[in-house]
């Protein structure tokens, strides 16, 4: 599997070292420790995370917990977020694994070639909004400005995540497997709305050692207009 994934990703990883980390393309992976189809996608997150232009975020859902293993990272609100994406496009179905790129492109299953194609397209697109994040003590300062006034408000969101953790799964479809997960989302909170007519400046508490990111996203949830890591 590693050779196959490397071949699919090589086109963008080769240039990664020379590219600044901001802005980033957000890739949400909806996954579960109780899903036998998810481990290849979970491994894929580690490779995506090696490119500073990409921010993969693993959101563990809880709807597979009933089959014998409760995902230790799952949160009901991540399931709700995935359902909201489905509802936004008129679908009643949710999947694991599922990737959502930039809040727009939905990829069901493990499809590295398709993912690479969509990532190239997103990375070639200049963001509509310029976003800068700075830290001052126990707070972050978020500044944003739209190239042109926005037609619709966006949600300002703060995400925190664990870089890596290894889990021995003892029951369920993946019983006996030891899997290392990457960029495991621990919280995803809204900080408010921004109309996008005037420049934005706001602050929010930010404590602890977990890395994070600020994401500006249109309602739906839909397109992510800008995202940046908190350094």
C-alpha positions as CSV (number, residue, x, y, z in Angstrom):
1,X,0.0,0.0,0.0
2,X,2.8,2.4,0.8
3,X,4.3,2.3,-2.7
4,X,0.8,2.9,-4.2
5,X,0.2,5.9,-2.0
6,X,3.6,7.3,-2.6
7,X,3.1,7.1,-6.4
8,X,-0.2,9.0,-6.1
9,X,1.2,11.7,-3.9
10,X,4.6,12.2,-5.4
11,X,3.5,15.0,-7.7
12,X,2.9,17.4,-4.9
13,X,5.3,16.1,-2.1
14,X,8.4,16.8,-4.2
15,X,8.0,20.5,-3.9
16,X,6.8,20.6,-0.3
17,X,10.0,21.7,1.3
18,X,10.1,25.0,-0.7
19,X,6.6,26.1,0.0
20,X,5.5,28.1,3.0
21,X,2.9,26.5,5.4
22,X,0.3,29.2,4.9
23,X,-2.3,29.2,3.5
24,X,-3.3,25.5,3.8
25,X,-5.8,23.3,2.1
26,X,-8.0,21.6,4.8
27,X,-8.7,17.9,4.3
28,X,-11.3,16.4,6.7
29,X,-11.1,12.6,7.1
30,X,-14.2,11.1,8.6
31,X,-13.1,7.8,10.1
32,X,-13.7,5.3,12.9
33,X,-11.6,2.7,14.7
34,X,-14.6,0.3,14.2
35,X,-14.4,0.5,10.4
36,X,-12.4,-2.2,8.6
37,X,-12.1,0.0,5.5
38,X,-10.5,3.0,7.4
39,X,-6.9,2.0,8.2
40,X,-5.5,2.8,4.7
41,X,-7.1,6.2,4.8
42,X,-5.8,6.7,8.4
43,X,-2.3,6.0,7.1
44,X,-2.9,8.4,4.2
45,X,-3.4,11.2,6.7
46,X,0.2,10.9,7.8
47,X,1.5,11.3,4.3
48,X,-0.7,14.3,3.7
49,X,0.5,15.9,6.9
50,X,4.1,15.8,5.6
51,X,3.2,18.5,3.0
52,X,3.0,21.9,4.7
53,X,0.5,23.1,2.2
54,X,-2.1,20.6,3.4
55,X,-3.8,20.3,6.8
56,X,-5.4,16.9,7.1
57,X,-7.8,16.6,10.1
58,X,-9.1,13.3,11.4
59,X,-12.6,13.5,12.7
60,X,-13.6,10.3,14.4
61,X,-17.3,9.5,14.3
62,X,-19.3,7.4,16.7
63,X,-21.8,5.5,14.5
64,X,-19.6,2.4,14.3
65,X,-19.3,2.1,18.1
66,X,-22.2,-0.3,18.3
67,X,-20.4,-3.2,16.5
68,X,-18.1,-3.9,19.5
69,X,-15.5,-1.2,19.8
70,X,-16.1,2.4,21.0
71,X,-13.7,4.7,19.2
72,X,-11.7,6.4,21.9
73,X,-11.5,9.6,19.8
74,X,-15.1,9.8,18.5
75,X,-17.4,12.7,19.3
76,X,-21.0,12.9,18.4
77,X,-20.5,16.4,17.1
78,X,-18.1,15.1,14.4
79,X,-20.9,12.8,13.3
80,X,-23.2,15.8,13.2
81,X,-20.7,17.7,11.1
82,X,-20.5,14.9,8.6
83,X,-24.3,14.7,8.4
84,X,-24.5,18.5,7.9
85,X,-22.1,18.1,4.9
86,X,-24.4,15.4,3.5
87,X,-27.5,17.5,4.1
88,X,-26.0,20.5,2.4
89,X,-25.8,18.5,-0.9
90,X,-29.1,16.8,-0.5
91,X,-27.8,13.4,0.6
92,X,-29.0,11.2,3.4
93,X,-25.9,8.9,3.3
94,X,-22.6,9.2,5.2
95,X,-19.6,7.0,4.8
96,X,-16.3,6.0,6.4
97,X,-13.8,6.7,5.3
98,X,-14.8,9.9,3.6
99,X,-12.6,12.9,2.7
100,X,-13.9,16.4,2.3
101,X,-11.4,18.7,0.7
102,X,-11.7,22.5,1.2
103,X,-15.2,22.0,2.4
104,X,-16.4,21.2,-1.1
105,X,-15.0,18.0,-2.7
106,X,-16.4,14.8,-1.2
107,X,-14.5,11.6,-1.7
108,X,-15.9,8.3,-0.4
109,X,-13.5,5.5,0.3
110,X,-9.8,5.4,-0.1
111,X,-9.0,7.0,-3.4
112,X,-5.5,8.5,-3.4
113,X,-5.4,9.3,-7.2
114,X,-8.7,11.2,-7.1
115,X,-7.6,12.9,-3.9
116,X,-4.3,14.0,-5.5
117,X,-6.2,15.5,-8.5
118,X,-8.5,17.5,-6.2
119,X,-5.7,18.7,-4.0
120,X,-3.7,19.9,-7.0
121,X,-6.7,21.9,-8.1
122,X,-7.2,23.5,-4.6
123,X,-3.5,24.3,-4.2
124,X,-3.5,26.0,-7.6
125,X,-6.4,28.3,-6.5
126,X,-5.5,31.6,-4.8
127,X,-7.5,32.1,-1.6
128,X,-10.2,34.8,-1.7
129,X,-9.4,35.8,1.8
130,X,-6.0,36.7,3.3
131,X,-5.7,35.2,6.8
132,X,-3.0,35.9,9.4
133,X,-2.8,34.3,12.9
134,X,-0.5,35.5,15.7
135,X,-0.2,34.5,19.4
136,X,0.0,36.9,22.3
137,X,0.3,35.1,25.6
138,X,-2.6,32.8,26.2
139,X,-4.6,34.2,23.2
140,X,-4.5,34.2,19.5
141,X,-5.2,37.2,17.3
142,X,-7.1,36.5,14.0
143,X,-6.9,39.0,11.2
144,X,-8.5,38.5,7.8
145,X,-9.4,40.6,4.8
146,X,-11.3,39.6,1.6
147,X,-9.8,40.6,-1.8
148,X,-13.4,41.6,-2.7
149,X,-16.4,42.0,-0.3
150,X,-18.0,38.6,0.4
151,X,-21.5,37.8,-0.7
152,X,-22.2,35.7,2.3
153,X,-21.0,35.5,5.9
154,X,-18.4,33.0,7.0
155,X,-17.9,31.1,10.2
156,X,-14.7,31.7,12.1
157,X,-13.7,28.3,13.6
158,X,-10.9,27.2,15.8
159,X,-9.7,23.5,15.6
160,X,-7.4,21.8,18.0
161,X,-5.8,18.4,17.3
162,X,-3.4,15.8,18.6
163,X,-0.5,15.2,16.2
164,X,-0.2,11.5,16.8
165,X,-1.5,8.6,19.0
166,X,-1.3,4.9,18.8
167,X,-4.2,2.6,19.8
168,X,-4.5,-1.1,20.2
169,X,-8.0,-2.0,19.1
170,X,-9.3,-5.0,21.1
171,X,-12.7,-5.6,19.6
172,X,-14.8,-5.0,16.5
173,X,-13.8,-5.2,12.8
174,X,-10.2,-4.1,13.5
175,X,-9.7,-6.3,16.6
176,X,-6.0,-7.1,17.2
177,X,-4.7,-4.2,15.1
178,X,-2.4,-1.5,16.4
179,X,-3.0,1.7,14.5
180,X,-1.3,5.1,14.7
181,X,-3.6,8.0,14.0
182,X,-2.5,11.5,13.0
183,X,-3.9,15.0,13.4
184,X,-6.8,13.7,15.6
185,X,-9.3,16.5,16.1
186,X,-10.1,17.0,19.8
187,X,-12.2,20.2,19.5
188,X,-13.9,22.2,16.7
189,X,-15.6,25.4,17.9
190,X,-17.1,28.4,16.3
191,X,-15.8,31.8,17.3
192,X,-18.4,33.8,15.5
193,X,-19.5,35.1,12.1
194,X,-17.7,37.5,9.8
195,X,-19.6,39.4,7.2
196,X,-16.6,39.8,4.9
197,X,-17.2,43.5,4.1
198,X,-14.6,45.0,6.4
199,X,-11.4,43.6,7.6
200,X,-11.7,41.1,10.5
201,X,-9.8,41.3,13.8
202,X,-10.7,39.2,16.8
203,X,-9.0,37.3,19.6
204,X,-9.7,34.0,21.3
205,X,-8.2,32.1,24.2
206,X,-5.6,29.6,23.3
207,X,-3.8,27.5,25.9
208,X,-2.0,24.2,26.1
209,X,0.4,22.5,23.8
210,X,-2.0,21.0,21.3
211,X,-1.6,22.4,17.8
212,X,-4.5,24.1,16.1
213,X,-5.8,26.0,13.1
214,X,-8.3,28.7,12.3
215,X,-10.7,28.0,9.4
216,X,-13.0,30.5,7.7
217,X,-15.9,28.6,6.1
218,X,-19.2,29.5,4.4
219,X,-22.4,28.2,5.9
220,X,-23.6,24.8,4.9
221,X,-20.9,23.7,5.8
222,X,-19.5,24.6,2.4
223,X,-16.4,26.2,0.9
224,X,-13.5,26.9,3.1
225,X,-12.3,30.3,2.0
226,X,-9.1,30.4,4.2
227,X,-7.3,28.3,6.7
228,X,-4.1,28.8,8.7
229,X,-2.2,26.9,11.4
230,X,-1.7,28.5,14.7
231,X,2.1,28.7,15.2
